[in-house]
Every structure is written in structure tokens, then in C-alpha cells.
């Protein structure tokens, strides 16, 4: 397979492997009675977020207010912000 047509940063992944990994992590957490609050820092993708929802994941973690807003717009309501809060951004946080 040639990837010479790719000229910039591009996410390449095996969908079936990624979905299987998400399923395995979600199942392991359910089996152990643990909450699963995956960090969406790497993929930053609504589509990949739906793969987590399909496995029953309801809570996520992000590392910026912009990412929280992005995923809130995609229907996520239980979002942990994993960064120090800038008091000047409290208006945006309250809106979320």
C-alpha cells in the first residue's frame, strides 16, 4: 500500500483494530466495576467518539475548553477537563 499521496499530518488507523481495542477496554472496565473515562486528546474526533459511545462509554476526558466544547456539541455531557483552569475562562466553563 502506498501512502505517497499523503502530504500532511494524517491519522491512519485500522478501524477494526481500533474498535476492538475500545471494546476490550470498555468490557474490562465493566467486568472490574471501574468507570471508563478515556482521554480524547489524541484522536480529537467525533467519529471515533461515536465508537466509544457504541461500547457504552458515557464519560470522557479532554485537555482544553475548545475540545470540551467540540465534544459537548457532539452530544457528550459528562466531560472532565484535565488541565488547570484559567480564571479568565470561567465564562466558557459556565456555559458548558
C-alpha positions in Angstrom: 0.0 0.0 0.0 1.4 3.4 -1.0 0.9 6.5 1.1 2.9 8.8 -1.2 -0.3 10.9 -1.8 -0.4 12.0 1.9 1.4 15.3 2.2 0.5 16.5 5.7 -0.3 15.2 9.1 -2.9 12.5 8.7 -4.5 10.0 11.0 -4.1 6.5 9.7 -5.6 3.6 11.6 -7.1 0.2 11.3 -10.8 0.7 12.1 -11.4 -2.9 13.1 -8.4 -2.9 15.4 -9.3 0.4 17.0 -12.9 -0.6 17.6 -11.7 -4.0 19.0 -9.4 -2.1 21.4 -12.1 0.2 22.5 -14.5 -2.8 23.1 -11.8 -4.7 25.1 -11.1 -1.7 27.3 -14.8 -1.0 27.9 -15.5 -4.6 28.7 -12.6 -4.9 31.1 -13.7 -1.8 33.0 -17.3 -3.1 33.2 -16.1 -6.5 34.4 -13.9 -4.9 37.1 -16.7 -2.4 38.1 -14.5 0.5 37.1 -15.5 3.7 35.4 -14.0 4.3 32.0 -13.3 7.9 31.3 -11.0 7.8 28.2 -8.9 10.8 27.3 -9.8 12.1 23.9 -6.5 14.1 23.5 -5.1 12.0 20.6 -7.9 11.4 18.2 -10.0 14.6 18.8 -12.6 13.1 16.5 -16.4 13.0 16.8 -16.5 9.9 14.6 -14.1 8.0 16.9 -16.0 9.3 19.8 -19.1 7.5 18.5 -17.2 4.3 18.6 -16.8 4.8 22.3 -20.5 5.6 22.7 -21.3 2.4 20.9 -19.4 0.5 23.6 -21.4 2.2 26.4 -18.8 4.9 27.3 -20.6 7.9 28.7 -17.8 9.9 30.2 -14.7 11.4 28.6 -11.6 13.5 29.4 -10.2 16.3 27.3 -7.4 18.7 27.7 -8.8 22.1 26.6 -12.0 24.1 26.8 -12.2 24.1 23.0 -12.1 20.3 23.0 -14.8 20.2 25.7 -17.0 22.5 23.6 -16.3 20.4 20.5 -17.4 17.1 22.2 -20.3 18.8 24.0 -21.6 19.8 20.6 -21.3 16.2 19.6 -23.6 15.2 22.4 -21.2 14.3 25.2 -22.4 15.7 28.6 -20.0 14.1 31.2 -16.7 15.7 30.3 -13.7 16.0 32.6 -11.2 18.9 31.8 -7.7 17.6 32.7 -5.9 20.9 32.9 -5.5 23.8 35.3 -8.4 26.3 34.9 -7.6 29.8 33.8 -9.9 32.1 35.8 -10.4 34.2 32.7 -12.1 31.2 31.0 -14.8 30.8 33.7 -17.5 32.2 31.4 -16.8 29.5 28.8 -16.7 26.8 31.5 -20.0 28.0 33.0 -21.6 27.9 29.5 -20.5 24.3 29.2 
